[in-house]
Each structure stands twice: as C-alpha cells, then as structure tokens.
Amino acid sequence: MASSDPATFDLASLGRGGLSTFLWGESRTVVNRLLFAMVRAVDPEPLWLDLAPHGPPGEEPGPAELGWIPKDRLFLAEDPDLARPQDAVANMALLNVVRADEPASSVAKVADFVRLAPIAQEIISRVGPDRPRHALAVSNSDRVRPDYPHSVEGIQPIVAALLDAPLTPFIAAQGKPGAGRMAFAFVFEVRASDLAHWREGSLVPEKAPSESGIRVGVPIPLPGIPGLGEILDASSIPK
C-alpha cells in the first residue's frame, strides 16, 4: 500500500489493480523523470509514448532522448495527427465491426478503442489482449492537450480503453491541466522548480483511492521517496 509518509511511499503500488495515474508540474524534466520512476517501479518492461517530442530550444532532454527507453518499447508521435483522437474515423469503422446483436457494453468498448489516437491503437495492437498487463508512460501530453476533451466525462472513455487493452496508463504533462485529469484514479502535482532543485520539491496528491492510504492534499517530500533520488540525479541510464 502506498502512503503519504515519504519513507514508505511505494511507487510500485500505483500499478496494483490496474489503476490509472496522471502526473503534472511546471518542470517538464522533473515530471518526466518521476514518470520514468513510476512506470519502472510498476513494470520492469514499461512502454513509453513520447508525444511531439521535439520541444522548444533549451529544454532538457527527457528519458527518451537520453536513451533510457529500449527502442522496442519506445513510441514517438512526431506527426501530431498520430496523437489526435479519431472520432470521425470511429463512426465509420463501427459500421463494419459491430453486429446488430452485440450487447451495448461490447459496442462501447469497440467505440472507445477505435476513437483512440492512431499511435495508441498501434501500441495496443502490438501488446495484444492475451499478454500480461504493461505500464504505459505517456510523456509531454500537454503538447496535444487542445485536441482532447477537457472534461472528466470526455477523458473517461480514453482511460477505460487503455485499461481494457490491458495497459496501466501513466500520463504526464507540463503546466496545470484542466478538470479532465480527475478521470484518473491517482492525480499528482509535482512541485519542483527544476531538476537542480528537486530536493526542495514535493509530490502533492490531488486524488487517490481511499484504500491507497495516500492523504489528498498532504505534500510528500521528493527526497524521502525510496528509489527516486537515483533517477532524478542520474546522468546515465539508472540501474
């Protein structure tokens, strides 16, 4: 069980039970490194999707650019169209894949899948429905934020489709997102100005299941979280 006590805060517990996590903060570098720490704690072979990875000049490289993600588990959406939801395509595709006698729950699952961005559909197709659940990190989601719903109701079907894949999604963004983030089971704000000052930073839970033991609104100092320092301080691939 996770806890708001940093000494016992178990990053691996975030992946138990197939729950979803949203992570955001002002420092893209710190957020992406914490994202890496979370998914690696949950899954020894996590998948990594980097959305529009070419950032503004002067941005520090993230785990993908640093070579921390094996090529066979790294997906890049350099073309913005690959990361956009496919509502129009979904409406046409459903006519070809849904039978008239299909139950409503099955139709909803198919609809959720075909409306996912093409890059997400590719990842799910490669993972396959009968394989063990993998953690999926989605970094830099703020770069495609205008293309997605801003409400909880709009984001819920996307989260549900990833969980059904089966994947355990960890979505990260720079800057404060909208209300749609509350569609995730766990929501954390990373308060750290930059990588050089991460030891002064904290992780603030905005939402967490009651059974997790995490106290919403109570900051968790980053230096006290086991295993996190070796990733935030790393200059090469963390062991």
C-alpha positions in Angstrom: 0.0 0.0 0.0 1.2 3.5 -0.8 1.4 6.1 1.9 1.7 9.9 2.4 4.7 9.1 4.5 7.6 9.6 2.0 9.7 6.9 3.7 7.1 4.3 3.0 5.6 5.7 -0.2 5.8 2.7 -2.6 5.8 3.8 -6.3 5.1 0.2 -7.3 1.8 0.3 -5.5 0.4 2.8 -8.0 0.2 0.0 -10.6 -1.6 -2.6 -8.5 -5.2 -3.3 -9.5 -4.9 -1.8 -13.0 -5.4 1.8 -11.9 -4.5 5.0 -13.9 -2.3 7.9 -12.9 -2.0 11.5 -14.0 1.1 13.5 -13.2 1.8 17.2 -13.8 4.0 20.0 -12.8 5.9 23.1 -14.0 9.2 21.4 -14.6 9.0 19.1 -17.6 12.3 17.5 -16.8 11.3 16.6 -13.2 7.9 15.4 -14.2 9.3 13.1 -17.0 11.9 11.7 -14.7 9.3 11.0 -12.0 7.1 9.4 -14.7 10.0 7.1 -15.5 10.5 6.2 -11.9 6.8 5.3 -11.5 6.5 3.1 -14.6 9.8 1.3 -13.9 8.7 0.6 -10.4 5.4 -0.9 -11.7 6.7 -2.8 -14.7 10.3 -3.9 -15.5 9.5 -3.6 -19.2 7.2 -0.5 -19.4 6.1 1.0 -22.7 6.9 4.7 -23.4 5.0 7.0 -25.7 6.5 10.5 -26.3 4.0 13.0 -27.7 5.5 15.5 -30.1 9.0 15.0 -28.6 10.7 18.0 -30.2 10.3 20.7 -27.6 11.5 24.3 -27.6 15.2 25.0 -27.8 16.8 24.9 -24.4 14.5 22.2 -23.0 16.4 19.5 -21.1 16.2 16.0 -22.7 13.8 13.5 -21.2 14.2 9.7 -20.7 13.5 9.0 -24.3 16.1 11.4 -25.6 18.6 10.2 -23.0 18.3 6.7 -24.3 16.8 5.3 -21.2 13.9 3.6 -23.1 14.8 0.5 -25.2 13.9 1.1 -28.9 11.4 -1.8 -28.9 9.4 -0.2 -26.2 9.6 3.4 -27.4 6.9 5.1 -29.5 7.3 8.6 -30.9 4.4 10.7 -32.2 6.3 13.2 -34.2 3.3 13.8 -36.5 0.6 15.5 -34.5 -2.1 13.5 -36.4 -0.8 10.3 -34.8 -1.7 11.6 -31.4 -5.2 13.0 -32.1 -8.4 11.2 -31.2 -10.2 9.7 -34.1 -13.9 10.5 -33.6 -14.7 10.7 -37.3 -12.9 7.6 -38.2 -14.6 5.7 -35.3 -18.1 6.5 -36.5 -17.3 4.9 -39.9 -15.3 2.0 -38.6 -18.1 0.9 -36.2 -20.4 0.2 -39.1 -18.0 -2.5 -40.2 -17.1 -4.2 -37.0 -20.2 -4.2 -34.8 -23.0 -6.7 -35.3 -26.6 -5.8 -34.7 -26.9 -8.2 -31.8 -23.8 -7.0 -30.0 -24.5 -6.0 -26.3 -24.2 -2.3 -25.5 -21.1 -2.9 -23.3 -19.2 -4.6 -26.2 -20.2 -1.8 -28.6 -19.0 0.8 -26.1 -15.6 -0.9 -25.8 -15.1 -1.1 -29.5 -16.1 2.5 -29.8 -13.7 3.6 -27.2 -10.8 1.7 -28.9 -11.4 3.0 -32.4 -11.6 6.5 -31.2 -8.2 6.4 -29.7 -5.3 8.1 -31.4 -3.6 6.0 -34.1 -0.4 5.7 -32.1 -2.4 4.4 -29.1 -4.1 1.9 -31.3 -0.7 0.7 -32.6 0.6 0.2 -29.1 -2.5 -1.8 -28.0 -2.3 -3.9 -31.2 1.3 -4.7 -30.6 0.8 -5.6 -26.9 -2.1 -7.9 -27.7 -5.1 -8.7 -25.5 -3.7 -12.0 -24.0 -0.4 -10.7 -22.8 0.4 -9.6 -19.2 -0.6 -6.0 -18.4 2.1 -3.5 -19.1 2.6 0.0 -17.7 2.3 2.7 -20.4 4.0 6.1 -19.8 2.7 9.0 -22.0 5.1 11.9 -21.7 4.5 15.5 -22.8 0.7 15.1 -23.1 0.3 18.9 -22.8 1.6 19.2 -26.3 -1.6 17.6 -27.6 -3.9 19.0 -24.9 -6.0 21.2 -27.3 -7.0 18.1 -29.3 -8.6 16.3 -26.3 -11.7 16.8 -24.2 -11.3 18.9 -21.1 -14.0 17.2 -19.0 -13.9 14.1 -16.8 -16.7 12.6 -19.0 -14.7 13.2 -22.1 -11.5 11.7 -20.8 -13.1 8.6 -19.0 -13.6 6.6 -22.3 -9.9 7.1 -23.2 -8.7 5.9 -19.8 -11.1 2.9 -20.0 -9.9 1.9 -23.4 -6.3 1.9 -22.2 -7.2 -0.1 -19.1 -9.1 -2.6 -21.2 -6.1 -3.1 -23.5 -4.8 -4.2 -20.9 -2.4 -1.3 -20.0 -1.7 0.6 -16.8 -1.6 4.2 -18.1 0.6 6.9 -16.5 0.1 10.3 -18.3 2.4 13.2 -17.7 2.1 16.9 -18.6 3.8 20.2 -18.0 1.7 23.0 -16.7 -1.7 22.9 -15.0 -4.2 20.8 -16.9 -8.0 21.0 -16.9 -10.6 19.2 -14.9 -10.3 16.1 -17.2 -7.4 14.9 -15.1 -9.8 13.8 -12.4 -10.8 10.9 -14.7 -7.7 9.2 -13.4 -7.6 7.1 -10.2 -4.4 8.9 -9.0 -3.6 12.5 -9.7 -0.4 14.1 -8.5 1.1 17.6 -8.8 4.9 17.7 -8.8 6.1 20.9 -7.1 9.7 21.4 -8.1 11.1 24.4 -10.0 13.7 22.5 -12.0 16.0 19.4 -11.8 18.8 21.2 -10.0 16.4 21.9 -7.1 14.4 18.7 -7.0 15.5 18.0 -3.4 13.4 21.0 -2.3 10.4 19.6 -4.2 7.3 17.6 -3.2 4.6 15.4 -4.7 1.1 16.6 -3.9 -1.7 14.1 -4.2 -4.8 15.7 -5.7 -6.8 12.5 -5.9 -6.2 8.9 -4.7 -8.4 5.9 -3.8 -9.3 5.9 -0.1 -7.8 2.4 0.3 -4.4 3.6 -1.0 -3.6 5.3 2.3 -2.5 8.4 0.4 -3.8 11.6 2.0 -5.0 14.0 -0.6 -3.5 17.5 -0.3 -0.6 16.4 2.0 2.7 17.0 0.3 5.2 14.2 0.1 8.8 15.4 0.0 10.6 14.0 -3.1 13.9 13.2 -1.3 12.1 10.8 1.1 10.6 8.6 -1.6 12.6 5.4 -1.9 14.4 4.9 -5.2 13.5 8.3 -6.6 16.8 10.1 -5.9 18.9 7.7 -8.1 16.7 8.6 -11.1 16.5 12.4 -10.5 20.2 12.6 -10.0 21.2 10.2 -12.8 23.3 11.4 -15.8 23.2 8.0 -17.5 20.7 5.1 -17.6 19.7 4.4 -14.0 20.5 0.8 -12.8 
